[in-house]
Amino acid sequence: MADTEPHLLRRGDALLAADTRAWGLPAWTRWWLLGLPFVACLALILAAPHPRLYHALIEEDHVIEWAQFAAILAASIVFGLAGFHAWRNGRRGLAILFALVAVGSFVVAGEEISWGQRILGLQTPEALDEINHQGETNIHNINGVQKIFNLGEMLVGLYGFGVPILLSIGAGRRLVRRSIDRLLVPPLAFSALFFLPFLYRAFRAFFLPEAGERITEFGEVPELTLYVGILLTGAVILRSLRRARPVEAA
């Protein structure tokens, strides 16, 4: 066992290093990005005994929520640009897919700030107030829709860490290469950014569907790492497309 663990660590580091080089990322990002989500979780846990600091981080219209909004709004712009470059390069299917991701990200960004309701001081329409458990002008806090939204986060998280891992191992590598465009596979170094939201949503769904306030609030961190993962993935895709030579359209 003692000999196996260093071997696995070396093997993992070699896979990370190779994938990081393939994407043209700085070498230091591979372990730094893997650890970042868990450092963020630890920081929130350490802030919990200090109410003023904790609420400054976690409450609506404060640090984490605005970071979420900024990340997913930026992702919508980045994927919109990626769609433009994919179309220009003759990759029509990718262009349409990235455009859909851009639109979806923009909608999520709007939902995160309730479409500017609190900023503009708008009242929630009565019909929506009755079915929205937070009484806000958004749809993701409607009970049935919220379950779909949470499932979507879990599945995106599963894809974002699962597929890169499959791509890095023998049989999985052959399967992924045959069925998925390489530009649709996030860098392995980003996998923890997607793993944390998957883990949180899966744990809530299967073991703790009715959680207390603190557990629910803790979910803001995995949500932030997911949006950051989507943004960074879009950024490396956009860079790859801008460097690629145009191909003949089918």
Secondary structure, 3 states (H helix, E strand, C coil): CCCHHHHHHHHHHHHHHHHHHHCCCCCCHHHHHHHHHHHHHHHHHHHCCCHHHHHHHHCCCCHHHHHHHHHHHHHHHHHHHHHHHHHHCCCHHHHHHHHHHHHHHHHHHHHHCHHHHHHHCCCCCHHHHHHECCCCCCCCCEHHHHHHHHHHHHHHHHHHHHHHHHHCCHHHHHHHHHHCCHHHCCCHHHHHHHHHHHHHHHHHHHCCCCCCHHHHHHCHHHHHHHHHHHHHHHHHHHHHHHHCCCCCCC
